[in-house]
Amino acid sequence: MDLYTELRQFADSWGLLYMMLIFIVVLFFVFRPGSKSYYEHQARIPLDEETSPDDKK
Protein backbone atom coordinates (compact mmCIF):
# COMPACT_ATOMS: atom_id res chain seq x y z
CA MET A 1 0.00 0.00 0.00
CA ASP A 2 1.13 3.50 -0.61
CA LEU A 3 1.33 6.21 2.01
CA TYR A 4 -1.75 8.05 0.78
CA THR A 5 -3.97 4.99 1.19
CA GLU A 6 -2.67 4.29 4.70
CA LEU A 7 -3.19 7.90 5.79
CA ARG A 8 -6.65 7.93 4.23
CA GLN A 9 -7.65 4.78 6.13
CA PHE A 10 -6.34 6.25 9.38
CA ALA A 11 -8.26 9.49 8.82
CA ASP A 12 -11.43 7.56 8.04
CA SER A 13 -11.17 5.42 11.15
CA TRP A 14 -9.43 7.29 13.98
CA GLY A 15 -9.03 10.81 12.61
CA LEU A 16 -12.65 11.79 13.25
CA LEU A 17 -12.50 10.53 16.83
CA TYR A 18 -9.25 12.40 17.42
CA MET A 19 -10.66 15.67 16.08
CA MET A 20 -13.87 15.25 18.10
CA LEU A 21 -11.82 14.70 21.26
CA ILE A 22 -9.83 17.87 20.62
CA PHE A 23 -13.06 19.80 20.01
CA ILE A 24 -14.58 18.59 23.30
CA VAL A 25 -11.42 19.45 25.24
CA VAL A 26 -11.37 22.98 23.78
CA LEU A 27 -15.06 23.47 24.59
CA PHE A 28 -14.50 22.32 28.16
CA PHE A 29 -11.51 24.65 28.52
CA VAL A 30 -13.43 27.67 27.25
CA PHE A 31 -16.64 27.02 29.19
CA ARG A 32 -15.08 25.71 32.41
CA PRO A 33 -16.40 27.10 35.68
CA GLY A 34 -14.65 30.28 36.76
CA SER A 35 -13.37 31.29 33.33
CA LYS A 36 -15.93 34.03 32.75
CA SER A 37 -14.01 36.65 34.72
CA TYR A 38 -10.78 35.76 32.88
CA TYR A 39 -12.35 36.21 29.45
CA GLU A 40 -14.12 39.42 30.50
CA HIS A 41 -10.77 40.82 31.60
CA GLN A 42 -9.16 39.78 28.31
CA ALA A 43 -11.98 41.44 26.36
CA ARG A 44 -11.41 44.76 28.19
CA ILE A 45 -7.65 44.94 27.51
CA PRO A 46 -7.92 46.89 24.21
CA LEU A 47 -10.18 49.45 25.89
CA ASP A 48 -7.98 49.92 28.95
CA GLU A 49 -6.28 53.33 28.89
CA GLU A 50 -4.20 52.93 32.04
CA THR A 51 -1.15 51.79 30.10
CA SER A 52 0.02 52.45 26.59
CA PRO A 53 2.62 50.67 24.45
CA ASP A 54 4.95 53.66 24.87
CA ASP A 55 5.04 53.34 28.67
CA LYS A 56 8.29 51.83 29.90
CA LYS A 57 8.10 50.46 33.42
C-alpha positions, -999 to +999 in steps of 0.1 A: +000+000+000+011+035-006+013+062+020-018+080+008-040+050+012-027+043+047-032+079+058-067+079+042-077+048+061-063+062+094-083+095+088-114+076+080-112+054+111-094+073+140-090+108+126-126+118+132-125+105+168-092+124+174-107+157+161-139+152+181-118+147+213-098+179+206-131+198+200-146+186+233-114+195+252-114+230+238-151+235+246-145+223+282-115+246+285-134+277+272-166+270+292-151+257+324-164+271+357-146+303+368-134+313+333-159+340+327-140+366+347-108+358+329-124+362+295-141+394+305-108+408+316-092+398+283-120+414+264-114+448+282-077+449+275-079+469+242-102+494+259-080+499+289-063+533+289-042+529+320-012+518+301+000+524+266+026+507+245+050+537+249+050+533+287+083+518+299+081+505+334 
